[in-house]
Amino acid sequence: MESSASVTVRELRVDPSLQPRVGGVDVDHVRALEERPDSWPPLKVVRREGRYLLVDGFHRLEAAKTLGLESVRVEVVEVSPGTDLHELAFALNSTHGRPLSLTDRRAFAERIVRGQPRLADREIARRSGLAANTVGAIRERLKESAQIEQTTERVGQGGYLYRPRRETGELPDADPVEALGDFFSSRERRQQRRIARYLERLAVALEDHHRLKGWETNDDAVKACRAALDRERLAELAQELGAGAHNVLRVAVALGYDEAEG
């Protein structure tokens, strides 16, 4: 529910982080508003700690200060204590007044990805007014720079939970039907099946590595690792890859792989 009131400018509290526009207040827009104060819609505020916190109307408030107005009309938005005020401010500012730019929408989407990495790209796109593939590109950039972690699940609109499709080069998930079959077999048999299924999944991931963008040759992979990892981690990775590859190769040979032909 919303209630209307007239409050003094001094009563309004401003949190700059709630301003959804990356460039902040636009001086030209403020000047345009100064020409027609009677046409302003009420500013939107929420009650916080006994004060009115502004969530919509940053430009109108600046214009009011410039004009020397003592009071302004506001609408008090009733929200629950756990409401994300950044999302509220973005939603309110995106429906009227000076349009939010693509940069503003990208910044808002990035904020959501950082804070809620499990939220689906389509849901973030719906909230930010972007295309889902644009949100996906933002997510990939944050993952590549290690600013967010890879998540195995996504939450869609209405809280729907699902697993996104496996990315190229990523170890495939175990087959749930096979896992169910393990429940009815002996302990030794279950362990044998886990090993076999793991090697099958590993083979799929290794086979599709050539589809990873930027990995045309082995030198490309070496350059990528050297660019992304420090010396200590490079040395550890070399040992881990070497030992793991050696063991897998020995299994492959025992299963019938011909090194001369391979």
C-alpha positions as CSV (number, residue, x, y, z in Angstrom):
1,M,0.0,0.0,0.0
2,E,1.0,3.6,-0.6
3,S,0.0,6.7,1.3
4,S,0.5,10.3,0.3
5,A,1.9,13.1,2.4
6,S,3.6,16.4,2.3
7,V,7.0,16.4,4.0
8,T,9.8,18.9,4.4
9,V,12.9,18.5,2.2
10,R,15.0,18.3,5.4
11,E,13.1,15.2,6.4
12,L,14.1,13.2,3.3
13,R,17.1,10.9,3.6
14,V,19.1,10.1,0.5
15,D,21.3,7.0,0.0
16,P,23.4,7.5,-3.2
17,S,23.7,3.8,-3.7
18,L,20.0,3.6,-4.4
19,Q,20.4,5.8,-7.4
20,P,20.0,3.4,-10.3
21,R,21.6,5.7,-12.8
22,V,25.4,5.1,-13.2
23,G,26.1,8.7,-14.0
24,G,24.1,10.0,-11.0
25,V,21.9,13.1,-11.3
26,D,21.7,14.7,-14.7
27,V,22.0,18.5,-14.4
28,D,20.1,19.2,-17.6
29,H,17.2,17.0,-16.5
30,V,17.1,18.8,-13.2
31,R,17.0,22.2,-15.0
32,A,14.1,21.0,-17.1
33,L,12.2,19.9,-14.0
34,E,12.7,23.3,-12.4
35,E,10.6,24.8,-15.2
36,R,7.4,22.8,-14.2
37,P,7.4,21.9,-10.5
38,D,3.6,21.8,-10.5
39,S,3.6,18.8,-12.9
40,W,5.9,16.6,-10.7
41,P,4.4,13.3,-9.6
42,P,5.0,12.6,-5.8
43,L,8.5,11.4,-4.8
44,K,8.5,7.8,-3.6
45,V,9.9,7.0,-0.2
46,V,10.0,4.2,2.4
47,R,10.2,4.5,6.1
48,R,13.5,3.6,7.7
49,E,14.5,4.3,11.3
50,G,11.8,6.9,11.7
51,R,12.8,8.9,8.5
52,Y,11.8,9.0,4.9
53,L,14.3,7.3,2.6
54,L,14.1,8.3,-1.0
55,V,13.8,5.5,-3.6
56,D,12.4,7.4,-6.6
57,G,12.6,11.1,-7.4
58,F,16.3,11.9,-7.1
59,H,16.1,14.5,-9.9
60,R,12.9,16.1,-8.5
61,L,14.5,16.4,-5.1
62,E,17.6,18.2,-6.5
63,A,15.2,20.5,-8.4
64,A,13.3,21.2,-5.2
65,K,16.5,22.1,-3.4
66,T,17.6,24.4,-6.2
67,L,14.2,26.2,-6.2
68,G,14.3,26.5,-2.5
69,L,11.1,24.6,-1.8
70,E,10.6,23.8,1.8
71,S,8.3,20.8,1.3
72,V,7.4,18.2,-1.4
73,R,4.7,15.7,-2.0
74,V,5.7,12.1,-1.4
75,E,4.1,8.7,-1.5
76,V,5.2,6.3,1.2
77,V,5.7,2.8,-0.2
78,E,5.0,0.1,2.4
79,V,7.6,-2.6,2.2
80,S,8.6,-5.6,4.3
81,P,11.8,-5.4,6.3
82,G,13.6,-7.8,3.9
83,T,12.8,-5.9,0.7
84,D,15.8,-5.2,-1.5
85,L,15.6,-1.4,-1.8
86,H,18.0,-1.4,-4.8
87,E,15.6,-3.5,-6.8
88,L,12.7,-1.4,-5.7
89,A,14.4,1.8,-6.7
90,F,15.4,0.4,-10.1
91,A,11.8,-0.8,-10.7
92,L,10.3,2.5,-9.8
93,N,12.8,4.6,-11.8
94,S,12.4,2.4,-14.9
95,T,8.7,3.2,-15.4
96,H,8.7,7.0,-15.9
97,G,10.9,10.1,-16.1
98,R,14.3,10.1,-17.6
99,P,14.8,6.6,-19.2
100,L,17.4,4.3,-17.8
101,S,20.3,3.8,-20.2
102,L,21.7,0.5,-21.3
103,T,24.6,1.1,-19.0
104,D,22.3,1.6,-16.1
105,R,20.5,-1.7,-16.9
106,R,23.7,-3.6,-17.3
107,A,25.0,-2.3,-14.0
108,F,21.8,-3.3,-12.3
109,A,22.0,-6.8,-13.8
110,E,25.6,-7.2,-12.7
111,R,24.6,-6.3,-9.2
112,I,22.0,-9.0,-9.2
113,V,24.4,-11.6,-10.6
114,R,26.9,-10.7,-7.9
115,G,24.4,-10.9,-5.1
116,Q,22.3,-13.7,-6.4
117,P,24.4,-15.9,-8.7
118,R,21.9,-18.7,-8.6
119,L,19.2,-16.6,-10.1
120,A,18.4,-17.5,-13.7
121,D,19.5,-15.3,-16.6
122,R,16.0,-15.0,-17.9
123,E,14.7,-13.8,-14.5
124,I,17.5,-11.2,-14.2
125,A,16.7,-10.2,-17.8
126,R,13.1,-9.7,-16.9
127,R,14.0,-7.5,-13.9
128,S,16.6,-5.4,-15.7
129,G,15.0,-5.1,-19.1
130,L,17.9,-6.7,-20.9
131,A,18.1,-9.7,-23.2
132,A,18.9,-13.1,-21.5
133,N,22.0,-13.5,-23.6
134,T,23.3,-10.1,-22.4
135,V,22.9,-11.2,-18.8
136,G,24.7,-14.5,-19.7
137,A,27.6,-12.5,-21.1
138,I,27.8,-10.5,-17.9
139,R,27.8,-13.7,-15.9
140,E,30.6,-15.2,-18.0
141,R,32.7,-12.1,-17.6
142,L,32.3,-12.2,-13.8
143,K,33.1,-16.0,-13.7
144,E,36.2,-15.5,-15.9
145,S,37.5,-12.8,-13.6
146,A,36.7,-15.0,-10.6
147,Q,34.3,-12.5,-9.2
148,I,31.5,-15.1,-8.8
149,E,31.6,-18.9,-8.5
150,Q,30.1,-21.4,-10.9
151,T,26.7,-22.5,-9.7
152,T,25.2,-25.9,-10.5
153,E,21.6,-24.7,-10.0
154,R,19.4,-21.8,-11.2
155,V,16.3,-20.3,-9.6
156,G,13.7,-19.0,-12.1
157,Q,10.6,-16.9,-11.8
158,G,8.4,-18.1,-8.9
159,G,11.3,-19.9,-7.2
160,Y,11.5,-22.7,-9.9
161,L,14.8,-24.6,-9.4
162,Y,16.6,-26.3,-12.2
163,R,20.1,-27.3,-13.4
164,P,21.4,-25.3,-16.4
165,R,22.8,-27.2,-19.4
166,R,26.4,-28.3,-19.1
167,E,28.9,-25.9,-20.6
168,T,31.5,-27.1,-23.1
169,G,34.5,-28.6,-21.4
170,E,32.6,-29.1,-18.1
171,L,32.4,-32.6,-16.6
172,P,28.9,-33.9,-17.3
173,D,26.5,-34.7,-14.4
174,A,26.1,-38.4,-13.5
175,D,23.2,-40.1,-15.0
176,P,20.4,-40.1,-12.3
177,V,19.0,-43.4,-13.6
178,E,22.4,-45.1,-13.2
179,A,22.7,-43.6,-9.7
180,L,19.3,-45.1,-8.8
181,G,20.5,-48.5,-10.0
182,D,23.5,-48.2,-7.6
183,F,21.1,-48.2,-4.7
184,F,20.1,-51.8,-5.3
185,S,23.6,-53.2,-5.9
186,S,26.4,-54.3,-3.5
187,R,28.9,-51.9,-2.1
188,E,31.7,-53.2,-4.3
189,R,29.5,-53.1,-7.4
190,R,28.4,-49.5,-6.6
191,Q,32.0,-48.4,-6.4
192,Q,32.9,-50.1,-9.7
193,R,29.9,-48.4,-11.4
194,R,30.9,-45.0,-10.0
195,I,34.4,-45.4,-11.4
196,A,33.2,-46.5,-14.8
197,R,30.6,-43.7,-15.0
198,Y,33.2,-41.1,-13.9
199,L,35.5,-42.2,-16.7
200,E,32.7,-42.0,-19.2
201,R,31.9,-38.5,-18.1
202,L,35.5,-37.5,-18.2
203,A,35.8,-38.8,-21.7
204,V,32.9,-36.6,-22.9
205,A,34.5,-33.5,-21.3
206,L,37.9,-34.3,-22.8
207,E,36.4,-35.0,-26.2
208,D,34.6,-31.6,-26.4
209,H,37.5,-29.5,-25.3
210,H,38.2,-28.5,-28.9
211,R,35.0,-26.6,-28.9
212,L,36.2,-24.3,-26.1
213,K,36.7,-20.8,-27.7
214,G,40.4,-20.0,-27.8
215,W,41.7,-23.5,-27.5
216,E,42.8,-24.3,-31.0
217,T,46.2,-25.8,-30.0
218,N,47.8,-27.1,-26.9
219,D,49.9,-23.9,-26.8
220,D,46.6,-22.0,-26.5
221,A,45.8,-23.9,-23.3
222,V,49.2,-23.3,-21.9
223,K,48.9,-19.6,-22.6
224,A,45.5,-19.4,-21.0
225,C,46.7,-21.1,-17.8
226,R,49.8,-18.9,-17.6
227,A,47.6,-15.8,-18.0
228,A,45.0,-16.8,-15.5
229,L,47.1,-18.5,-12.8
230,D,50.0,-17.5,-10.6
231,R,53.3,-19.5,-10.6
232,E,52.4,-21.5,-7.5
233,R,49.1,-22.7,-8.9
234,L,50.6,-23.4,-12.3
235,A,53.1,-25.8,-10.7
236,E,50.3,-27.5,-8.7
237,L,48.2,-27.8,-11.8
238,A,51.1,-29.3,-13.8
239,Q,51.5,-32.0,-11.2
240,E,47.8,-32.7,-10.9
241,L,47.2,-32.9,-14.6
242,G,50.4,-35.0,-15.1
243,A,49.5,-37.5,-12.5
244,G,45.8,-37.6,-13.5
245,A,46.6,-37.9,-17.2
246,H,49.2,-40.6,-16.6
247,N,46.7,-42.7,-14.6
248,V,43.9,-42.3,-17.1
249,L,46.2,-43.2,-20.0
250,R,47.3,-46.4,-18.2
251,V,43.6,-47.3,-17.8
252,A,43.0,-46.5,-21.5
253,V,45.9,-48.7,-22.6
254,A,44.6,-51.5,-20.4
255,L,41.2,-51.2,-22.0
256,G,42.7,-51.5,-25.5
257,Y,43.9,-48.0,-26.5
258,D,46.8,-48.2,-29.0
259,E,49.3,-45.4,-28.2
260,A,51.0,-45.9,-31.6
261,E,47.7,-45.2,-33.4
262,G,46.5,-42.5,-31.0
